[in-house]
Amino acid sequence: MSEVVDKSTLAKQASTRLGALSTQDKNETLLMMAKALISHTDEIITANVEDLERGRAQGTSESMLDRLRLDSVRIEGIASALRQIADLDDPVGDLLETLERPNGLIIEKIRVPIGVIGIIYEARPNVTVDAAGLSLKTGNAVVLRGGSAALSSNRKIVEILHQALKQSAIPHNALQLIEDADRASVNEMMKLNGIIDVIIPRGGHSLIQNVVQNSTVPVIETGAGICHTFIDATADHQMAQDIAINAKVQRPSVCNSMETLLVHTDYDQTALITLAEALRQDQVEIRGCALTRERISWAKEATEQDYATEYNDYILNIKIVANLDEALQHIATYGTMHSECIVTDDEEHAKRFMQEVDAAAVYHNASTRFTDGFEFGFGAEIGISTQKLHARGPMGLPALTSTKYRIYGNGQIRQ
């Protein structure tokens, strides 16, 4: 058998044991995993350096290298996420609904593990730990296929987590890493119906669309983040500046960062120039429409392709719009249903924006950078779902469960 089939089969076999584990067993395992990561911090950093050096040699951008980089602080953050998952309520076994039928049948609807979850992702090794922690807490086995950019880091992390699992109640085969970096391994995972129960892609648009369009295994679609902030005419100047800079600069390489700033034509021009200057001080390249370039002399021209691009970099489109309707139309045309924000003191405009924008997360007077499982109180997240079925927005523990019905009778037969 191939590596993909072999490891996925091992995960499938392990999954049958996970559903019966107690919450205490799972929580103790997560804490052991967190402790193991901290104990082996130096080894993880050494492996991560290999990935960073390889990335630089291949011309990887600094913003993408930042997504890849691990240090002691980030490793502590990753371990802390596991501890937080252990502190969260276990959704498995939750009784969601009870029905009593006229014939005396008692029907209960409960949460259960999905089974085997396949995660296909790119250059963020923290996803390896988040996916493992969330999957195991919900009683699921997980098959991970990370990108080649983080292979050394992922291999070392999974090796360390396996050491912890071997001392726990959870079978270590419940966590599998596909090390074959060839794209064929992704295609093979997508066809493992009956072994892998669901696939969740995390990464750029091309990766996600490849999985969505070609997988025969069911997919929970996470989305690219072409996120917008609309500064309305009535927006508080300092608030607008603080939100826009945070949304673009705080960590531009992630999916909830802002890619296009929409500005009402009546918004104070001096305040706009001040904001643009602050962005320039943060090394942000501004690309703008014709009106933007009239008001911000150093802005480059923004093309239609720019508006449809997720930069994940220090590049920002600015477009001047005539009114709220034009802002809404632009977001409907170019948005990816991820995270959208309006900055305004006009309650009617805020109400319309919150109701009419079709996205997983819609903000009034707050940065799109909050679209995150940790910030929502979910602990770590498995991804940001931009689809409308099963799960939407940051996916925490409940999103990794399914349901089943338990029916209790006393001899009923159907007439």
Salt bridges, closest charged atoms under 4 A:
GLU3 OE2 - LYS7 NZ 2.94
GLU43 OE2 - HIS40 ND1 2.79
GLU43 OE1 - LYS156 NZ 3.53
ASP51 OD1 - ARG54 NH2 2.41
GLU62 OE1 - ARG69 NH2 3.91
ASP66 OD1 - ARG69 NH1 3.68
ASP66 OD1 - ARG74 NH2 2.79
ASP66 OD2 - ARG251 NE 3.46
GLU76 OE2 - ARG83 NH1 2.90
ASP90 OD2 - LYS26 NZ 2.82
GLU108 OE1 - ARG406 NH2 2.98
GLU159 OE2 - LYS156 NZ 3.22
GLU179 OE1 - ARG155 NE 2.89
ASP197 OD2 - LYS12 NZ 3.72
ASP232 OD2 - HIS349 ND1 2.70
GLU259 OE1 - LYS248 NZ 2.94
ASP266 OD2 - HIS264 ND1 3.96
GLU277 OE2 - ARG280 NH2 3.17
GLU285 OE2 - ARG287 NE 2.63
GLU285 OE1 - LYS300 NZ 3.60
ASP306 OD1 - ARG287 NH1 2.93
ASP325 OD1 - ARG352 NH2 2.70
GLU340 OE1 - HIS228 ND1 2.96
ASP346 OD2 - HIS349 ND1 3.76
GLU356 OE2 - ARG352 NE 2.80
ASP358 OD2 - LYS388 NZ 2.86
ASP358 OD1 - ARG392 NH2 2.87
GLU381 OE2 - ARG202 NH2 3.98
